[in-house]
Every structure is written in structure tokens, then in C-alpha cells.
Amino acid sequence: MVPTQAEVENLILKLLAQELETDPELLREELLAEGAEMPYSSIVLVQFVVELERRYGVRVPDTAAPALRSVSTFAELILSLATSGTTP
């Protein structure tokens, strides 16, 4: 089943909030207020990518790094891969 944009964004926010030890809704508000760029290290990013690949059965290409800077573009990438059938 292909997820919705909101479902993927919520999962990304949940994972990021767990990493930052904060509430996902507070994090959403902060990201919206600050331009939506995600605060993460490269190690955390790899963990997020692995979890989203596993959850949605997709393979995120190495060239996708620019799309991983914001929650919405990250979610759009996952949706695009899920609907195109790009699998590991």
C-alpha cells in the first residue's frame, strides 16, 4: 500500500523527534517557523533512510541527498519511489 504524504511526513517527524528527544508536533512547528530544514547529523540521516526504506519497501539512491534536507521533500522522495515501484 502506498502511503500518503502526511503519513510519511509524520513518520519522519516522529523519528526526528525521538532523536532530538522532543514532541513531534512542537518539532513540526519549529521546522515550519525556521524554513523546514531538518537538524540532523549524517549518522541520523542514514538511520532515517534505512527505516523508511524498510517501512515502505523502497531504495533511496545515493544521489538523493539534496532531497533529504526538509521533511516535505524527503516525504515526496519516498512517495515517488513507492509509487514508481523502486525497490531494493
Buried (B, 14 or more C-beta within 10 A) or exposed (E): EEBEEEBBBBBBBEBBBEBBEEEBEEBBEEBEEEEBEBEBEEEBBEBBBEBBBEBBEBEBEEEBEEBBBBBBBBBBBBBEBBEEEEEE
